[in-house]
């Protein structure tokens, strides 16, 4: 059913996608020194330097309806998506065979992830023609997880300002929000109401207080007055900063998506012939 849902959204007829994966930074206040020592992680490791704020790296997989199928929050904000993924229990279970994806099906992720029999990633380097088309249609479905993140953050305004709860409670809180998010989708409660004036002022004050404490940082999520919507997603940090030397990927690995670029080539050639014939008839 999930593959059929992605198929309906695919402009190229991709019929073997069962989930889109990506990471998002769950924004938190800088943990105290005592809390950092308690979780045995240095304070600086919680800062995502690209977004210039603190938080936790959340990995998530969603389906075509934007429902979260799996989430994992175990790494601080400076960690790459790759490191957070390859150390997850789901990854190890898929690699070892303890868990399996249906034959012929695959997850899709961006270049932060590596090609595996269960993971299809974009083709590397600058591509043209049918290979560029493949990357485009791959991205078309992959952005489903970005939309899921956007709906989650818009639906639960608590995620639009830094969480002020102890770090061990961040994971359970976000897990609950994701389950509520799925519940709302299952019951077709897809309307995300705006934030009223009082709550908007509270969110804005939290953001400003965070900026003041962090020396007037300009990289934090800004809120628009119209409904208190975030003007930018709570995006994650560098993809490879802590893992480039340890990334294990090879073009020799086969995925269920390998044949698709060549199928696009034949489709494009067929269309070229069709339009050439059409133009000949038109100007004859």
C-alpha positions as CSV (number, residue, x, y, z in Angstrom):
1,X,0.0,0.0,0.0
2,X,2.8,2.4,0.8
3,X,4.6,1.6,-2.4
4,X,1.3,2.3,-4.3
5,X,1.1,5.6,-2.5
6,X,4.6,6.7,-3.5
7,X,3.8,5.4,-7.1
8,X,0.8,7.8,-7.2
9,X,3.1,10.7,-6.3
10,X,5.9,9.7,-8.7
11,X,6.2,11.5,-12.0
12,X,8.4,8.6,-13.3
13,X,6.4,5.7,-12.0
14,X,8.7,4.6,-9.2
15,X,6.8,1.7,-7.8
16,X,9.2,0.2,-5.2
17,X,9.7,2.9,-2.6
18,X,8.4,2.1,0.9
19,X,9.8,5.0,2.9
20,X,11.8,8.2,2.8
21,X,14.5,8.9,5.3
22,X,16.2,12.1,6.5
23,X,17.3,13.9,9.7
24,X,16.1,17.0,11.5
25,X,17.5,19.0,14.4
26,X,15.2,19.0,17.4
27,X,16.0,22.4,18.9
28,X,17.0,22.5,22.6
29,X,18.6,24.9,24.9
30,X,22.3,24.4,25.5
31,X,22.5,21.7,28.2
32,X,24.1,22.5,31.5
33,X,27.6,21.2,32.2
34,X,26.1,18.9,34.8
35,X,23.6,17.5,32.2
36,X,26.4,17.1,29.6
37,X,28.4,15.1,32.1
38,X,25.4,13.1,33.0
39,X,24.8,12.0,29.4
40,X,28.6,11.8,28.8
41,X,28.6,14.1,25.8
42,X,30.4,17.5,25.7
43,X,28.3,20.6,25.6
44,X,29.8,21.7,22.3
45,X,28.7,18.5,20.6
46,X,25.1,19.6,20.9
47,X,25.6,22.7,18.7
48,X,24.8,22.4,15.1
49,X,27.2,24.9,13.6
50,X,25.5,25.2,10.2
51,X,22.3,26.3,11.9
52,X,24.0,27.9,14.9
53,X,21.8,26.3,17.5
54,X,21.8,23.4,20.0
55,X,19.7,20.3,19.7
56,X,19.4,16.6,19.1
57,X,19.7,14.8,15.7
58,X,16.5,12.9,14.9
59,X,16.5,10.3,12.2
60,X,13.1,9.5,10.7
61,X,11.4,7.5,8.0
62,X,7.9,8.4,6.7
63,X,5.4,7.0,4.3
64,X,3.6,8.6,1.4
65,X,1.0,10.0,3.8
66,X,3.6,11.8,5.9
67,X,3.2,9.4,8.8
68,X,6.3,8.5,10.7
69,X,7.2,4.8,10.5
70,X,10.4,5.0,12.5
71,X,12.3,7.6,14.5
72,X,15.6,7.5,16.4
73,X,17.0,10.3,18.7
74,X,20.3,9.2,20.1
75,X,23.0,11.7,18.8
76,X,23.7,15.4,19.6
77,X,23.1,18.1,17.0
78,X,26.7,18.2,15.6
79,X,26.4,14.6,14.5
80,X,26.0,13.8,10.8
81,X,22.9,12.1,9.4
82,X,25.2,9.3,8.2
83,X,26.6,8.6,11.7
84,X,23.2,8.7,13.3
85,X,21.8,6.3,10.8
86,X,24.6,3.7,10.7
87,X,24.6,3.4,14.5
88,X,20.9,2.9,14.7
89,X,19.4,-0.5,15.6
90,X,17.3,-0.5,12.5
91,X,20.4,-0.1,10.2
92,X,22.2,-2.9,12.0
93,X,19.1,-5.2,11.8
94,X,18.8,-4.5,8.0
95,X,22.5,-5.2,7.4
96,X,22.5,-8.4,9.5
97,X,19.2,-9.6,8.1
98,X,17.5,-9.6,11.4
99,X,14.9,-7.3,9.8
100,X,14.1,-7.4,6.1
101,X,12.4,-5.1,3.6
102,X,10.1,-6.8,1.1
103,X,12.1,-8.1,-1.9
104,X,12.2,-5.5,-4.7
105,X,11.4,-2.6,-2.3
106,X,13.7,0.1,-1.0
107,X,14.1,3.2,1.2
108,X,15.2,6.4,-0.4
109,X,17.6,9.0,1.2
110,X,19.8,11.9,0.1
111,X,23.6,11.9,-0.3
112,X,24.1,11.8,3.5
113,X,23.3,8.1,3.3
114,X,25.2,5.4,1.3
115,X,23.9,3.0,-1.3
116,X,22.7,-0.3,0.2
117,X,20.4,-3.1,-1.0
118,X,17.7,-1.5,1.1
119,X,18.7,2.2,0.5
120,X,18.6,4.0,-2.9
121,X,20.5,7.3,-3.0
122,X,21.0,9.9,-5.8
123,X,23.6,9.3,-8.5
124,X,26.9,11.0,-7.5
125,X,28.4,13.9,-9.3
126,X,27.0,16.2,-12.0
127,X,24.6,14.2,-14.2
128,X,22.8,15.0,-17.4
129,X,20.1,13.5,-19.5
130,X,18.3,10.5,-18.1
131,X,20.6,10.3,-15.1
132,X,19.7,13.8,-14.1
133,X,16.1,12.9,-14.6
134,X,16.5,10.0,-12.3
135,X,18.0,12.2,-9.6
136,X,15.1,14.7,-10.1
137,X,12.4,12.1,-9.7
138,X,14.3,10.5,-6.8
139,X,14.2,13.9,-5.1
140,X,10.5,14.3,-5.9
141,X,9.7,11.4,-3.6
142,X,12.5,12.0,-1.1
143,X,11.2,15.4,-0.2
144,X,8.2,13.6,1.4
145,X,10.2,13.3,4.6
146,X,10.9,17.1,4.5
147,X,7.2,17.7,4.2
148,X,6.5,15.4,7.1
149,X,9.0,17.4,9.2
150,X,7.4,20.7,8.1
151,X,3.9,19.5,9.1
152,X,5.2,18.2,12.5
153,X,6.8,21.5,13.4
154,X,3.9,23.5,12.2
155,X,1.4,21.3,14.1
156,X,3.2,21.4,17.4
157,X,4.4,24.9,18.2
158,X,6.6,23.6,21.0
159,X,9.1,22.6,18.4
160,X,9.4,26.1,17.1
161,X,11.5,27.4,20.0
162,X,14.3,25.7,22.0
163,X,13.0,22.9,24.3
164,X,13.8,23.7,28.0
165,X,13.4,20.1,29.3
166,X,16.2,17.7,30.4
167,X,17.9,15.9,27.5
168,X,16.7,12.4,28.6
169,X,13.1,13.7,28.1
170,X,13.6,15.1,24.6
171,X,13.3,11.7,22.9
172,X,10.1,10.5,24.7
173,X,8.5,13.9,24.1
174,X,9.2,13.9,20.4
175,X,8.1,10.3,20.1
176,X,4.8,11.3,21.6
177,X,4.4,14.2,19.2
178,X,5.2,11.9,16.3
179,X,2.6,9.5,17.4
180,X,0.0,12.3,17.8
181,X,1.0,13.5,14.4
182,X,0.2,10.0,12.9
183,X,-3.0,9.9,14.9
184,X,-4.1,13.3,13.4
185,X,-3.3,12.0,9.8
186,X,-5.1,8.7,10.4
187,X,-8.2,10.7,11.5
188,X,-7.9,13.2,8.7
189,X,-7.2,16.0,11.1
190,X,-4.8,17.7,8.7
191,X,-5.7,21.3,9.4
192,X,-2.8,23.0,11.3
193,X,-4.2,26.1,13.0
194,X,-2.1,29.2,13.4
195,X,-0.6,30.3,16.7
196,X,-2.7,32.8,18.6
197,X,-1.2,36.1,19.8
198,X,-0.4,35.0,23.3
199,X,1.4,31.8,22.3
200,X,3.2,33.7,19.5
201,X,4.6,36.2,22.0
202,X,5.7,33.3,24.2
203,X,7.5,31.6,21.3
204,X,9.1,34.8,20.1
205,X,10.3,35.6,23.6
206,X,11.9,32.2,23.9
207,X,13.7,32.7,20.6
208,X,14.9,36.1,21.6
209,X,16.1,34.9,25.0
210,X,18.0,32.1,23.2
211,X,19.6,34.7,20.8
212,X,20.7,36.9,23.7
213,X,22.2,34.0,25.6
214,X,24.0,32.8,22.4
215,X,25.4,36.3,21.6
216,X,22.8,37.5,19.2
217,X,22.9,34.5,16.9
218,X,21.2,35.1,13.6
219,X,21.0,31.4,12.5
220,X,18.1,30.4,14.7
221,X,14.7,29.8,13.4
222,X,12.8,33.0,12.9
223,X,9.0,33.2,13.4
224,X,6.7,35.0,11.1
225,X,3.9,37.2,12.6
226,X,1.4,35.4,10.4
227,X,0.5,32.5,12.5
228,X,3.9,32.1,14.1
229,X,5.1,29.9,11.3
230,X,8.8,29.2,11.2
231,X,10.5,30.9,8.3
232,X,13.0,28.0,8.0
233,X,12.9,24.3,8.8
234,X,14.8,23.0,11.9
235,X,17.4,21.5,9.6
236,X,20.3,19.3,10.6
237,X,24.0,19.9,10.5
238,X,26.8,18.8,8.2
239,X,26.2,15.5,6.5
240,X,29.8,14.2,6.6
241,X,31.7,16.3,9.1
242,X,32.3,13.4,11.6
243,X,32.1,10.4,9.2
244,X,33.6,11.0,5.8
245,X,36.5,8.6,6.3
246,X,34.3,5.9,7.7
247,X,31.5,6.0,5.0
248,X,31.2,2.7,3.4
249,X,29.4,2.8,0.1
250,X,30.2,1.3,-3.3
251,X,28.7,1.5,-6.8
252,X,29.0,-2.3,-6.9
253,X,26.1,-2.5,-4.4
254,X,22.8,-3.2,-6.1
255,X,19.4,-1.7,-5.2
256,X,15.9,-2.2,-6.6
257,X,16.3,1.2,-8.2
258,X,19.4,0.4,-10.3
259,X,17.5,-0.3,-13.5
260,X,15.3,2.8,-13.4
261,X,17.8,5.3,-14.9
262,X,18.0,3.1,-18.0
263,X,14.3,2.8,-18.2
264,X,14.1,6.6,-18.2
265,X,16.6,6.6,-21.0
266,X,14.3,4.5,-23.1
267,X,11.3,6.6,-22.2
268,X,13.1,9.8,-23.1
269,X,14.2,8.3,-26.4
270,X,10.7,7.2,-27.1
271,X,9.4,10.7,-26.4
272,X,12.1,12.2,-28.6
273,X,11.0,10.1,-31.5
274,X,7.3,10.9,-30.8
275,X,7.9,14.7,-30.8
276,X,10.1,14.6,-33.9
277,X,7.4,12.7,-35.8
278,X,4.8,15.2,-34.5
279,X,6.8,18.2,-35.6
280,X,7.3,16.6,-39.0
281,X,3.6,16.3,-39.4
282,X,3.0,19.8,-38.1
283,X,5.3,21.5,-40.5
284,X,4.8,19.2,-43.5
